[in-house]
Amino acid sequence: MKLSFIGADHEVTGSCHFLEIADKKLAIDCGMEQGADIYENVDIPVSAADIDYVLLTHAHIDHSGYLPLLYSQGFRGTIFATKATTDLCQIMLRDSAHIQEMEAEWKNRKAKRSGLPEVLPLYTIQDAENVIKLFHPLDYDVIATISDGIQVRFSDVGHLLGSASIEIWATEDNKTVKLAFSGDIGNINQPLIRDPQYLSEADYVIMESTYGDRSHNAPPDYVTELARIITETFQRGGNVVIPSFAVGRTQELLYFIREIKMNQLIPDYPNFEVYIDSPLAVEATNVFNRNVESCFDDEAMELVRQGINPISFPGLKVAVTSDESKAINFNPQPKVIISASGMCEAGRIRHHLKHNLWRPECTILFVGYQANGTLGHSLLEGAAAVTLFGETIEVKAQILKLDGISGHADKEHLIEWLKAISPKPKQVFVVHGEDTVCDTFVDCLCQEHGYNAVAPYTGAVFDLLTGQWIADGNRVHKAQKPSAKSSRANTIYLRLVAAGQRLLAVIRHNEGGTNKDLIKFTDQINSLCDKWDR
């Protein structure tokens, strides 16, 4: 019984762990890396075709974004997630694939003019459509047997609609080990969704540490602060542009703005318009409205019982088509523009930054975490100019951050979540934090709270039956990226290798078949080999 650390080890994004239980192979999350990466992540140690199950903590792309790639490499197993996560992934994975294809198309137009080689998308919309069919939703708080010797339970962790901690009871050689994967632990007192649910026991805990080195300040009055920022910007004649994660943070902002409108906190501009310029955010808001009973907190549910939609109000407008998006910046009236992506790395927000960053009367308001290496992080650090769509844009707009808004628990609440697990687990594995944060949080857990804690690096492997390390992780910093030409050739060849690995998996699955079928299958493989053997 082995646990391998693949992604989000001494880094924040790209979450992925791999678990081998007897003859079954599981991935816990399969996320895309976002922003700058320090370490070169190892690959999952088996072919994608050999993975039986994926357990998904939540829908954010840094936890789910490589699932279509996994499918393209041959994965045909089952993906277990909550119903809300399943609903969100149906839109988020399609959106991610659309971005992959559009960016590849844009790069190829430039490459063709420059005589550069073609760029391939990481995966396609068809890959996303196909992997969505493999999702199997599970209810919160129900212990489900997914295979002989493997039981799982999803518990609400309060980070995002449908987010979960995952408990796994794994049995091998008549010995049962219980693991708890925290997922991303939510902040308390967030609008709409419930506070994190605590777990009671586990032999091994794999927990995030995003804010493991700091405390959230006493939360401000978000509604009053947001009303102040909007008022001051409108008085200057500018727009408030909010880069926001389409799923979760956008809906929280709508909740706050509904209160501003309801309580008439901006009397000089009572009918101001708010634009959601993100097809994904629009669809995600619909998903929120469909999962009210299973995910909303008591305060939001009370509004629903009164017939009030917590995330809707007069003056709310949506832009779905590209023409609707472009028209927003030709509207001279001061307004609020909420657009994705939250870290400004892709999506329509980059167009709104191009039109508003150079205007001193405007405000760019950040409301979420900005990873190192992202455009959002650069702006918060005081960049004087940025490049967007090949054009240098001076930064003259006011750059602000609404402090205190976070979907992640701070250091104190991370520790509180862990302390609920009693007795102390045999080992705590600290992941999903920036390089130094992981080490700082480990020191805190060990020295101040008496835990046996460690922050493994990508590639580390731990034997859960013996309690011993099998392999150390990779502490070598990420190598320079290969050239576009070699990268393209390597990607195409790797797809071929993945197809071959899937063929081997299919061959193994046919063990015990009838002689007639096996002979036919063998002849088909040999015929294919004869055609391509060179």
Buried (B, 14 or more C-beta within 10 A) or exposed (E): BBBBBBBBBBBBBBBBBBBBBBEBBBBBBBBBBBBEBBBEBBBBBBBBBBBBBBBBBBBBBBBBBBBBBBBBBBBBBBBBBBBBBBBBBBBBBBBBBBBBBEBBEEBBEEBEEEEBBEBBBBBBBEBBBBBBEBBEBBEBEEEEEBBEBBBBBBBBBBBBBBBBBBBBBBBBEEEEBBBBBBBBBBBBEBBBBBBBBBBEEBBBBBBBBBBBBEEBEEBEEBBBBBBEBBBEBBEBEBBBBBBBBBBBBBBBBBBBBBBBBEEEBBEEBEEBBBBBBBBBBBBBBEBBBBBBEBBBBEEBBEBBEEEBBBBEBEBBEBBEEEEBBBEBBEEEEBBBBBBBBBBBBBBBBBBBBBBBBBBEBBBBBBBBBBBBBBBBBBBBEEBEEBEBEEEEBEBBBBBBBBBBBBBBBBBEBBBBBBEEBEEBBEBBBBBBBBBEBBBBBBEBBBEEEEBEBBBBBBBBBBEBEEEEEEBEBBEEEBEEEEEBEEBBEEEEEEBEEBEEBBBEBBEEEEEEEEEEEBEEBEEEEEEEEEEEEE
